[in-house]
Amino acid sequence: MARHRPAALALAALVVTLGGCTATHAGTTSTWHSPAKGDSVGAQPIRAVAPAGSPSSTKRPPAPGPSASPTAGPSVSASSGTAGSGPAGARTGTGSDAVALTFDDGPDANSMAVLDLLAEYHVKATFCVIGRQVAAGADVIRRIVADGHTLCNHTWDHDIQLKTRTEDEIRSEMQRTNDAIHAVVPGVPVKYFRNPGGEFSDQTVSIATSLGMASIFWRVDPQDWRKPPSQAIISTVIGRTGPGAIVLMHDGGGDRSATVTALRTILPNLAGRFRLIALPT
């Protein structure tokens, strides 16, 4: 019996060791599938865009769930050099508890209806306009300014491949748009830039900065460019907008009647919950 005792002792030690290892991992949750941290609702969209004046093109749909509230900080301003959490440091939030509604791809057929509703509910917003549409939509541009909204540069012809262009081509897209705006409303500040499709790069952000424009992305995107039912737009915007969010919608790029209908519910709801602002200039 004595000669079997070392083997028995070794077996007992092995059992104790395995038990300890099991206890160590008990209750541990794997983070392999945990969502990445960030304040943007959904994945960064990529869209292969149609020419300017046609409906906006394809983006990846956002992940479900409410938007996160931003960390408190100074209000976003055109002169601020603070980078955001969007692609290439573009901003996704206002930096305060205020919410900013933004409208892309105008001026277009539904722009005046959007402006009428904003006036009805006493809400200010930001309009990211396409340069080559400005002259034909001059009345819209003048009203945007007269009503106290903010203008944003959305390039000359909504080039989704902008970040692949040369520095001179990128600068021309931005400068031609600012020139077109100033031909209609001389001297108005254009302090913000939004890359078509949200496809920012370090170069597009840098060139925008050199022209005095801060780059803005978004935190909430109802994908209204896909022409969903108005109720889907309402549910996404109301359900996902939190303090400090920049919300993306469209007044141009196609039939935006569903967006106009949705705004009749969205505007009073958000105005009752948040301070709604035009991005400051």
Backbone bond lengths (Angstrom), bond angles and torsions (degrees), N, CA, C in turn:
res aa  C-N    CA-C-N  psi(-1)  N-CA   C-N-CA  omega(-1)  CA-C   N-CA-C  phi
1 M - - - 1.465 - - 1.522 110.76 -
2 A 1.324 117.40 -34.33 1.457 120.64 -176.01 1.514 111.70 -61.51
3 R 1.373 115.14 -35.73 1.458 116.69 -176.16 1.522 112.39 -72.90
4 H 1.341 118.67 -16.32 1.467 121.05 177.66 1.533 112.83 -89.38
5 R 1.347 116.36 -9.16 1.469 118.59 -175.31 1.531 113.33 -64.18
6 P 1.346 122.08 -42.51 1.486 119.99 178.84 1.526 112.79 -59.15
7 A 1.339 115.67 -39.85 1.477 117.71 179.62 1.513 110.89 -64.38
8 A 1.337 116.59 -40.09 1.466 120.16 179.68 1.525 110.56 -64.88
9 L 1.325 115.86 -41.48 1.457 119.45 179.48 1.531 110.99 -64.23
10 A 1.331 117.37 -40.27 1.473 120.87 178.86 1.507 111.21 -63.14
11 L 1.342 116.35 -40.64 1.467 120.65 179.04 1.525 110.59 -63.62
12 A 1.314 117.32 -42.02 1.466 121.13 179.12 1.518 110.88 -63.12
13 A 1.322 117.41 -39.39 1.470 120.81 179.39 1.516 111.26 -64.82
14 L 1.352 115.52 -38.10 1.462 119.68 179.17 1.521 111.10 -64.36
15 V 1.335 117.09 -41.01 1.463 121.31 178.75 1.520 110.76 -62.01
16 V 1.327 117.59 -42.86 1.469 122.04 179.90 1.525 110.47 -62.73
17 T 1.346 115.64 -42.75 1.475 119.82 -178.95 1.504 111.62 -62.84
18 L 1.360 116.13 -45.95 1.461 119.61 179.88 1.521 111.30 -63.57
19 G 1.302 117.84 -38.34 1.463 120.97 177.81 1.509 111.80 -62.12
20 G 1.329 117.00 -39.79 1.457 120.37 179.45 1.510 112.10 -66.57
21 C 1.349 115.29 -39.08 1.458 119.02 179.42 1.513 110.74 -64.21
22 T 1.345 116.74 -41.93 1.467 120.77 178.43 1.516 110.62 -61.53
23 A 1.307 117.06 -41.69 1.461 121.03 -179.13 1.520 110.84 -65.42
24 T 1.336 115.36 -36.15 1.464 118.56 -178.75 1.506 111.45 -61.01
25 H 1.347 119.46 -40.38 1.457 123.43 -175.49 1.511 113.68 -92.48
26 A 1.311 117.15 -6.19 1.465 118.70 179.13 1.513 109.81 -63.00
27 G 1.354 116.80 130.57 1.459 121.11 177.00 1.509 113.93 84.80
28 T 1.356 118.62 -3.68 1.457 120.66 179.17 1.520 109.42 -78.60
29 T 1.339 116.56 131.01 1.463 121.62 -179.91 1.518 109.84 -102.04
30 S 1.320 117.72 129.32 1.452 121.31 177.96 1.514 110.31 -68.51
31 T 1.333 116.23 138.49 1.469 120.63 177.00 1.523 110.76 -102.65
32 W 1.312 117.90 11.70 1.453 121.76 -176.08 1.524 111.38 -58.19
33 H 1.346 116.38 -39.58 1.459 120.19 -177.06 1.520 112.51 -104.18
34 S 1.326 118.21 13.22 1.457 119.36 178.10 1.507 109.70 -67.01
35 P 1.361 118.40 142.02 1.459 120.51 178.64 1.517 111.23 -66.50
36 A 1.315 115.45 146.64 1.462 120.33 177.32 1.511 110.04 -65.66
37 K 1.308 116.30 146.08 1.455 120.03 178.87 1.517 109.68 -77.03
38 G 1.320 116.11 152.24 1.454 121.36 179.27 1.501 109.42 158.94
39 D 1.332 117.38 165.15 1.451 119.14 -176.39 1.520 111.97 -105.97
40 S 1.333 117.71 9.79 1.454 119.25 179.91 1.509 110.22 -94.26
41 V 1.327 116.79 133.09 1.454 120.62 175.74 1.506 107.68 -77.68
42 G 1.334 116.53 116.50 1.453 119.99 175.08 1.520 111.67 87.94
43 A 1.335 114.32 173.60 1.447 121.03 179.39 1.517 110.09 -75.12
44 Q 1.317 115.85 159.66 1.450 119.24 176.31 1.514 108.12 -66.31
45 P 1.344 117.60 128.27 1.447 118.46 -174.38 1.514 112.54 -78.44
46 I 1.304 115.07 147.78 1.450 121.01 172.03 1.508 106.21 -127.12
47 R 1.307 118.36 128.46 1.443 118.79 178.25 1.512 110.74 -133.26
48 A 1.301 115.88 138.11 1.447 121.92 174.36 1.508 105.46 -91.46
49 V 1.319 114.47 102.41 1.442 118.60 -163.52 1.499 114.34 -83.51
50 A 1.325 113.52 152.12 1.447 121.04 171.33 1.510 108.89 -83.49
51 P 1.314 118.05 167.68 1.457 119.44 177.25 1.511 111.57 -59.05
52 A 1.317 116.35 157.30 1.455 120.70 178.54 1.512 109.60 -58.45
53 G 1.327 113.86 141.62 1.455 119.58 -179.32 1.503 112.40 95.30
54 S 1.345 117.71 -12.18 1.454 121.12 174.91 1.501 108.32 -105.62
55 P 1.357 119.22 169.60 1.456 119.77 -176.84 1.509 111.75 -58.72
56 S 1.308 115.52 145.81 1.451 120.76 177.81 1.511 108.96 -59.49
57 S 1.326 115.58 153.35 1.443 118.11 -173.42 1.504 113.46 -101.07
58 T 1.339 116.40 -167.26 1.449 122.10 -160.22 1.505 114.39 -72.73
59 K 1.358 116.47 132.35 1.448 123.21 171.61 1.516 108.28 -120.99
60 R 1.315 116.92 156.76 1.452 118.46 172.20 1.506 108.27 -71.20
61 P 1.343 119.04 137.20 1.459 120.03 -179.41 1.510 111.15 -68.32
62 P 1.338 116.91 151.31 1.461 120.10 -178.34 1.513 111.79 -74.63
63 A 1.324 115.02 151.89 1.450 119.70 175.06 1.518 109.60 -70.05
64 P 1.340 117.74 148.63 1.459 119.50 -179.42 1.514 111.48 -70.08
65 G 1.329 114.01 162.34 1.459 119.21 175.45 1.505 111.23 116.24
66 P 1.318 117.27 158.17 1.459 121.70 -177.63 1.508 111.73 -72.14
67 S 1.314 115.70 154.59 1.451 119.73 177.57 1.513 109.48 -76.79
68 A 1.326 113.85 150.62 1.456 118.62 179.31 1.512 109.69 -83.05
69 S 1.313 115.86 149.15 1.459 120.32 176.26 1.512 108.49 -77.41
70 P 1.320 117.83 143.04 1.465 120.43 -178.19 1.508 111.35 -76.96
71 T 1.315 114.29 159.54 1.448 119.48 171.65 1.520 109.00 -69.70
72 A 1.309 116.13 136.92 1.461 119.47 -179.14 1.515 109.60 -59.37
73 G 1.314 116.06 144.54 1.449 120.18 -179.58 1.506 109.53 -173.70
74 P 1.308 117.19 -175.66 1.455 119.90 -179.12 1.510 110.94 -68.02
75 S 1.327 116.33 151.47 1.452 120.74 178.54 1.514 109.63 -62.76
76 V 1.333 115.30 144.20 1.454 120.02 177.42 1.519 108.83 -64.34
77 S 1.320 115.84 139.72 1.460 120.34 176.61 1.509 108.15 -145.24
78 A 1.315 115.10 156.33 1.456 119.39 -177.81 1.514 112.01 -63.44
79 S 1.330 117.33 -28.12 1.461 120.37 -176.86 1.517 112.70 -86.55
80 S 1.331 116.80 -10.97 1.460 119.90 -177.72 1.518 111.13 -71.70
81 G 1.338 116.87 136.44 1.452 120.75 177.69 1.512 112.86 -94.85
82 T 1.314 118.18 6.81 1.449 121.86 -176.17 1.518 110.96 -67.88
83 A 1.327 117.36 127.77 1.454 121.59 178.94 1.521 109.71 -77.94
84 G 1.318 115.64 151.63 1.449 120.64 176.90 1.510 111.13 -102.06
85 S 1.328 116.19 -171.01 1.453 121.25 -176.89 1.517 112.74 -101.61
86 G 1.336 117.36 8.13 1.448 120.90 175.44 1.521 110.85 -81.94
87 P 1.330 117.82 -178.13 1.459 120.99 -179.71 1.524 111.49 -59.00
88 A 1.335 115.17 135.88 1.471 122.91 -179.67 1.526 112.25 57.00
89 G 1.326 117.12 25.04 1.461 121.41 176.77 1.514 114.45 84.18
90 A 1.337 118.02 10.45 1.467 119.81 175.94 1.522 109.37 -64.50
91 R 1.313 116.12 150.83 1.465 120.70 -172.58 1.525 111.51 -84.89
92 T 1.305 115.73 139.14 1.461 121.86 178.20 1.522 112.15 -109.07
93 G 1.314 116.50 -8.73 1.457 120.15 -176.71 1.507 111.46 -141.75
94 T 1.321 114.94 170.79 1.466 121.33 -178.18 1.518 112.65 -84.83
95 G 1.332 117.45 -14.96 1.459 120.31 -177.92 1.511 113.59 82.68
96 S 1.338 116.87 3.32 1.460 122.13 175.92 1.517 107.29 -139.94
97 D 1.337 117.23 -168.61 1.460 118.62 178.32 1.527 112.40 -82.31
98 A 1.330 117.28 -5.76 1.465 120.96 -179.06 1.521 110.97 -72.53
99 V 1.316 116.04 150.18 1.465 123.17 178.65 1.522 108.65 -109.67
100 A 1.332 116.73 137.81 1.462 121.94 179.28 1.520 110.18 -114.87
101 L 1.330 116.55 118.18 1.462 121.62 172.51 1.518 108.03 -86.25
102 T 1.334 116.81 131.99 1.460 121.26 179.09 1.521 109.05 -126.66
103 F 1.330 115.34 144.06 1.464 122.07 -177.92 1.520 109.71 -126.34
104 D 1.330 116.37 127.42 1.461 122.38 -174.86 1.526 112.87 -107.34
105 D 1.338 113.77 159.55 1.473 125.44 164.61 1.521 115.15 78.09
106 G 1.318 118.33 11.18 1.450 120.30 172.40 1.513 110.06 -92.55
107 P 1.348 116.03 -172.69 1.468 125.86 -2.85 1.522 111.37 -70.85
108 D 1.358 114.09 145.85 1.458 119.11 -176.33 1.523 108.98 -154.15
109 A 1.322 115.87 -171.46 1.465 120.92 -170.38 1.527 113.74 -62.45
110 N 1.339 118.00 -30.83 1.461 120.71 -177.38 1.525 113.99 -95.69
111 S 1.326 117.10 0.58 1.465 119.87 -175.02 1.526 112.71 -62.10
112 M 1.324 117.44 -43.19 1.465 120.19 -178.95 1.526 111.45 -63.89
113 A 1.328 117.41 -37.87 1.465 120.22 178.43 1.529 110.65 -64.09
114 V 1.334 116.67 -39.88 1.466 120.56 176.36 1.526 109.87 -63.09
115 L 1.327 117.07 -44.31 1.463 120.79 179.14 1.530 111.45 -63.57
116 D 1.326 117.51 -37.66 1.469 120.32 177.45 1.528 110.98 -60.58
117 L 1.336 116.71 -43.40 1.464 120.05 -178.85 1.524 111.43 -69.74
118 L 1.308 117.23 -39.59 1.468 119.47 176.35 1.520 110.66 -60.15
119 A 1.335 116.38 -40.23 1.474 119.81 178.17 1.523 110.82 -66.98
120 E 1.328 116.73 -40.38 1.469 120.50 -178.80 1.524 111.65 -61.00
121 Y 1.337 116.44 -38.02 1.466 120.39 -177.29 1.532 112.39 -101.02
122 H 1.336 116.98 9.41 1.469 122.55 175.04 1.535 111.56 56.67
123 V 1.327 114.90 46.25 1.461 121.56 -178.77 1.524 109.20 -114.43
124 K 1.321 116.43 137.01 1.458 122.17 174.08 1.526 109.26 -101.79
125 A 1.331 115.79 148.81 1.459 120.62 -175.74 1.520 110.08 -145.28
126 T 1.329 115.53 -177.86 1.466 122.54 179.76 1.523 108.78 -123.83
127 F 1.330 116.43 133.26 1.464 122.16 -177.32 1.523 110.08 -115.23
128 C 1.329 116.01 118.57 1.459 122.48 178.40 1.525 108.32 -95.56
129 V 1.325 116.41 105.87 1.461 121.26 -167.57 1.523 112.13 -104.47
130 I 1.334 114.19 150.71 1.461 122.36 178.62 1.528 108.17 -92.27
131 G 1.332 116.14 126.29 1.452 121.31 -170.70 1.515 114.91 -57.35
132 R 1.321 117.58 -43.40 1.460 118.88 -174.36 1.532 113.00 -72.87
133 Q 1.342 116.61 -8.58 1.461 120.31 177.50 1.529 112.68 -98.11
134 V 1.321 116.17 -5.30 1.459 120.44 -172.10 1.522 112.48 -66.55
135 A 1.326 117.91 -46.68 1.473 120.11 -176.13 1.525 110.78 -61.15
136 A 1.327 117.06 -44.16 1.468 120.21 -179.96 1.521 111.38 -69.01
137 G 1.324 116.72 -26.87 1.464 121.01 179.64 1.511 112.34 -106.75
138 A 1.313 116.68 34.23 1.468 120.84 -175.12 1.524 112.54 -58.44
139 D 1.338 117.32 -37.58 1.470 119.61 179.39 1.523 111.21 -62.66
140 V 1.329 116.22 -36.88 1.468 120.23 177.58 1.528 110.18 -65.50
141 I 1.330 116.26 -45.75 1.466 120.28 -179.42 1.524 110.50 -60.41
142 R 1.331 115.89 -44.37 1.475 119.24 179.42 1.530 110.93 -62.02
143 R 1.318 116.54 -39.70 1.463 118.56 -179.23 1.523 111.31 -70.63
144 I 1.321 117.67 -39.03 1.466 120.24 176.35 1.523 109.70 -52.10
145 V 1.319 115.60 -47.96 1.471 120.56 -178.86 1.528 111.00 -68.98
146 A 1.336 117.02 -45.41 1.467 120.66 -177.92 1.522 112.11 -62.32
147 D 1.333 116.92 -32.86 1.463 120.89 -178.87 1.522 113.42 -83.84
148 G 1.322 117.26 -0.94 1.463 119.98 175.21 1.507 115.46 87.72
149 H 1.325 117.17 18.06 1.463 120.98 176.60 1.529 109.91 -86.74
150 T 1.328 115.84 171.68 1.462 122.43 -178.94 1.524 109.85 -107.03
151 L 1.334 115.68 140.79 1.462 121.14 175.40 1.525 110.51 -97.43
152 C 1.327 114.51 144.63 1.459 122.87 -178.89 1.529 107.66 -134.17
153 N 1.320 116.36 141.75 1.469 123.39 -179.00 1.527 109.63 -83.48
154 H 1.356 116.71 122.97 1.465 121.78 179.73 1.535 111.02 -117.54
155 T 1.318 115.97 27.75 1.465 127.38 -179.42 1.530 112.40 74.47
156 W 1.310 114.57 169.36 1.458 121.49 -175.25 1.523 112.25 -70.92
157 D 1.338 117.60 -46.22 1.466 119.51 -173.98 1.530 113.56 -135.12
158 H 1.341 115.71 26.74 1.466 121.21 175.18 1.531 111.73 55.74
159 D 1.314 115.78 50.44 1.464 121.98 -178.62 1.523 109.89 -77.45
160 I 1.339 115.86 106.92 1.460 120.47 -178.18 1.526 111.88 -67.41
161 Q 1.310 116.90 -20.96 1.463 121.69 179.74 1.532 112.01 -96.26
162 L 1.303 116.19 20.98 1.461 120.48 -174.39 1.519 112.88 -51.71
163 K 1.313 117.44 -41.77 1.458 119.37 -174.28 1.526 113.21 -67.98
164 T 1.333 116.99 -13.14 1.465 120.22 178.23 1.531 111.79 -91.49
165 R 1.317 117.85 -5.52 1.465 121.51 -177.15 1.530 110.89 -80.80
166 T 1.327 114.12 169.21 1.469 119.03 177.66 1.526 109.56 -72.33
167 E 1.317 115.10 164.56 1.460 119.50 178.85 1.525 111.30 -58.17
168 D 1.328 116.59 -42.35 1.465 119.62 -179.64 1.529 111.71 -65.02
169 E 1.322 117.53 -38.93 1.465 121.01 179.24 1.523 111.15 -66.30
170 I 1.328 116.35 -42.05 1.465 120.17 178.86 1.524 110.53 -63.24
171 R 1.307 115.53 -46.40 1.464 120.17 -179.40 1.530 110.60 -61.88
172 S 1.332 116.86 -39.55 1.461 120.79 179.28 1.529 111.25 -63.24
173 E 1.347 117.09 -41.50 1.469 120.70 178.30 1.523 111.29 -57.49
174 M 1.312 115.36 -42.01 1.464 119.93 -178.91 1.525 111.58 -75.33
175 Q 1.332 116.45 -46.85 1.461 119.78 -175.27 1.525 111.67 -66.51
176 R 1.330 118.00 -40.32 1.472 120.29 178.63 1.527 110.72 -60.80
177 T 1.322 116.14 -36.73 1.468 119.78 179.13 1.516 111.09 -67.34
178 N 1.310 116.73 -45.81 1.466 119.34 177.27 1.530 111.41 -61.74
179 D 1.325 116.20 -39.45 1.466 120.02 178.71 1.529 110.89 -63.82
180 A 1.336 116.96 -40.85 1.472 120.65 179.11 1.528 110.63 -64.11
181 I 1.330 116.36 -40.92 1.470 120.07 177.79 1.520 110.33 -62.59
182 H 1.318 116.70 -46.02 1.462 120.62 -176.33 1.524 112.38 -70.97
183 A 1.327 117.16 -20.91 1.462 119.32 173.95 1.528 111.16 -69.06
184 V 1.329 116.19 -25.32 1.474 121.57 -179.91 1.520 111.09 -95.44
185 V 1.318 116.78 -42.64 1.471 122.23 -178.72 1.528 108.00 -129.96
186 P 1.315 117.73 80.98 1.467 121.28 -175.38 1.528 112.26 -55.88
187 G 1.321 113.51 135.22 1.463 119.41 173.17 1.510 115.97 81.41
188 V 1.334 118.74 -5.72 1.465 119.48 -179.16 1.533 109.36 -66.38
189 P 1.316 118.64 137.75 1.469 119.25 179.09 1.523 112.11 -70.85
190 V 1.327 115.71 135.94 1.473 121.73 172.33 1.523 105.17 -122.62
191 K 1.320 115.26 94.18 1.456 121.11 -169.16 1.526 114.03 -108.96
192 Y 1.333 116.94 6.16 1.465 119.94 -178.35 1.519 110.73 -134.87
193 F 1.324 114.88 149.95 1.458 122.82 179.45 1.528 109.34 -133.64
194 R 1.321 115.50 135.48 1.473 119.95 172.20 1.525 108.62 -126.03
195 N 1.323 114.77 121.04 1.458 121.54 178.13 1.525 109.83 -67.57
196 P 1.323 119.16 133.33 1.469 119.40 176.16 1.533 111.74 -51.79
197 G 1.328 115.47 133.56 1.452 120.80 -179.30 1.513 114.67 70.91
198 G 1.334 117.31 3.76 1.460 119.18 -175.49 1.517 112.68 71.44
199 E 1.341 116.59 16.18 1.463 121.72 -175.66 1.526 111.83 -84.96
200 F 1.321 115.25 61.07 1.462 120.52 179.90 1.529 111.38 -71.27
201 S 1.297 115.19 153.41 1.465 121.79 169.48 1.519 107.29 -135.19
202 D 1.319 116.35 167.68 1.465 119.01 177.10 1.522 110.55 -56.74
203 Q 1.344 116.54 -37.25 1.455 119.41 -177.88 1.521 112.39 -70.15
204 T 1.345 117.92 -44.03 1.468 118.56 -179.67 1.525 110.65 -64.94
205 V 1.322 116.92 -38.63 1.464 120.18 177.83 1.525 110.60 -65.18
206 S 1.341 116.81 -42.20 1.454 121.29 -179.10 1.528 111.14 -64.34
207 I 1.328 117.38 -43.42 1.466 120.42 -179.83 1.521 110.10 -66.89
208 A 1.324 117.35 -41.60 1.467 119.79 176.19 1.523 110.59 -58.20
209 T 1.322 116.72 -43.45 1.463 120.89 178.68 1.524 110.97 -60.38
210 S 1.339 116.00 -40.72 1.467 119.46 -179.26 1.523 111.87 -66.25
211 L 1.327 117.07 -21.84 1.457 121.96 177.02 1.533 111.96 -95.92
212 G 1.326 115.61 9.70 1.457 120.13 175.98 1.516 114.68 83.49
213 M 1.337 117.24 21.56 1.463 120.49 -176.95 1.529 111.72 -118.84
214 A 1.319 116.12 133.22 1.457 122.84 172.54 1.528 108.45 -84.23
215 S 1.320 117.31 142.95 1.466 122.09 -178.17 1.524 110.32 -92.26
216 I 1.334 115.70 128.45 1.471 120.11 -177.57 1.520 110.83 -120.15
217 F 1.307 114.70 130.61 1.467 123.71 173.70 1.522 105.90 -101.37
218 W 1.322 118.53 -136.70 1.460 121.30 178.27 1.523 109.73 -160.58
219 R 1.307 115.11 166.07 1.457 120.95 176.59 1.528 111.36 -114.61
220 V 1.306 117.68 -26.46 1.470 122.41 -178.71 1.529 108.52 -126.89
221 D 1.339 115.72 128.25 1.464 121.16 -178.43 1.532 108.72 -136.11
222 P 1.325 118.80 106.47 1.465 121.06 -179.79 1.521 113.60 -79.60
223 Q 1.340 116.31 4.28 1.465 120.68 178.58 1.530 111.50 57.46
224 D 1.330 116.77 36.99 1.463 119.06 -176.48 1.519 112.68 -68.41
225 W 1.342 117.18 -16.09 1.457 120.05 175.72 1.537 111.71 -65.69
226 R 1.330 116.65 -19.13 1.469 120.87 176.52 1.534 112.45 -79.53
227 K 1.324 116.59 -4.92 1.463 123.75 -177.74 1.533 112.17 61.65
228 P 1.340 117.26 51.77 1.459 119.65 174.48 1.521 109.73 -74.27
229 P 1.331 118.18 168.83 1.468 119.69 173.96 1.523 110.24 -60.06
230 S 1.310 115.90 151.96 1.467 119.79 -177.60 1.526 111.82 -58.62
231 Q 1.339 116.97 -33.98 1.459 119.29 -179.07 1.526 111.83 -64.49
232 A 1.336 116.98 -33.23 1.460 119.89 177.35 1.525 110.40 -66.64
233 I 1.323 116.77 -39.89 1.468 120.61 177.14 1.526 109.81 -63.52
234 I 1.317 116.05 -45.26 1.470 121.41 179.30 1.528 110.45 -58.40
235 S 1.325 116.61 -49.17 1.471 120.88 -175.91 1.521 111.32 -61.28
236 T 1.325 116.55 -43.03 1.460 119.23 -178.73 1.520 112.09 -67.11
237 V 1.316 116.82 -48.40 1.468 119.58 -176.26 1.521 111.15 -67.27
238 I 1.317 117.30 -47.60 1.464 119.73 -179.14 1.525 110.97 -67.63
239 G 1.327 116.86 -39.72 1.461 120.26 -175.99 1.513 114.33 -75.41
240 R 1.314 118.27 -28.21 1.464 120.63 -172.51 1.526 114.73 -108.10
241 T 1.294 117.61 -11.34 1.465 118.41 -178.68 1.519 110.83 -78.00
242 G 1.318 114.89 127.21 1.452 121.43 176.60 1.514 109.90 -124.72
243 P 1.318 117.41 176.63 1.464 120.38 -179.82 1.527 111.73 -54.60
244 G 1.318 115.83 133.99 1.456 120.99 175.25 1.514 116.19 85.51
245 A 1.326 118.16 0.86 1.459 120.30 -174.10 1.522 112.46 -74.35
246 I 1.328 115.53 145.99 1.457 122.36 162.28 1.520 106.39 -98.67
247 V 1.329 115.77 124.13 1.465 121.93 -176.05 1.524 108.91 -106.78
248 L 1.326 116.15 130.77 1.462 122.02 178.63 1.525 110.83 -97.83
249 M 1.323 116.67 127.39 1.460 122.98 168.51 1.520 108.17 -140.85
250 H 1.325 117.24 179.87 1.459 121.04 -176.10 1.525 111.41 -131.83
251 D 1.339 114.57 134.72 1.469 119.90 170.98 1.521 110.44 -107.41
252 G 1.340 117.63 -3.38 1.450 122.19 -177.97 1.510 111.62 -141.11
253 G 1.349 114.77 -175.43 1.452 120.16 179.71 1.515 113.78 86.62
254 G 1.315 118.56 12.42 1.458 121.56 -178.78 1.512 111.10 143.32
255 D 1.299 116.12 -167.49 1.468 121.07 179.84 1.525 109.55 -72.18
256 R 1.311 117.08 113.82 1.470 121.70 -179.28 1.529 110.95 -111.71
257 S 1.320 116.90 28.57 1.464 119.77 -179.55 1.523 111.52 -62.85
258 A 1.336 118.19 -33.44 1.464 120.01 177.65 1.522 110.71 -65.90
259 T 1.322 117.21 -36.56 1.466 120.67 176.55 1.519 110.61 -65.81
260 V 1.335 116.43 -43.24 1.460 120.40 178.34 1.531 110.30 -59.37
261 T 1.326 116.41 -45.66 1.470 120.25 178.30 1.524 110.77 -61.88
262 A 1.321 116.67 -43.28 1.465 120.65 -178.87 1.522 111.83 -62.89
263 L 1.320 117.10 -34.79 1.466 120.46 -178.36 1.523 112.51 -62.43
264 R 1.309 118.29 -25.96 1.470 120.53 178.42 1.533 111.46 -63.78
265 T 1.311 116.64 -25.43 1.466 121.39 175.93 1.524 111.26 -97.79
266 I 1.330 116.53 -40.91 1.461 121.19 -176.28 1.529 112.03 -63.38
267 L 1.320 117.23 -46.51 1.465 119.82 -172.87 1.525 113.34 -62.35
268 P 1.339 119.93 -51.09 1.469 117.19 178.80 1.527 112.74 -65.89
269 N 1.345 117.01 -31.96 1.459 119.45 179.35 1.524 110.74 -65.45
270 L 1.332 116.89 -52.61 1.461 119.64 -178.20 1.523 111.66 -67.24
271 A 1.341 117.03 -37.64 1.466 119.75 179.45 1.529 111.33 -63.45
272 G 1.317 117.11 -27.73 1.451 120.85 177.51 1.513 113.58 -80.11
273 R 1.321 117.84 -13.90 1.464 122.25 -175.69 1.524 114.14 -113.20
274 F 1.332 116.02 -26.77 1.459 120.26 -173.65 1.527 110.69 -136.30
275 R 1.319 114.67 165.38 1.452 121.21 167.51 1.520 107.09 -88.32
276 L 1.319 117.59 118.03 1.459 122.63 -176.55 1.528 109.20 -99.09
277 I 1.326 116.71 130.43 1.454 120.41 -173.81 1.525 112.16 -131.74
278 A 1.320 115.11 152.43 1.466 120.85 160.16 1.522 106.54 -81.07
279 L 1.314 118.36 138.92 1.453 119.64 178.62 1.523 108.98 -56.88
280 P 1.310 117.58 133.02 1.466 120.62 -171.72 1.524 112.79 -71.60
281 T 1.323 115.13 146.16 1.462 120.93 177.50 1.519 110.60 -118.18
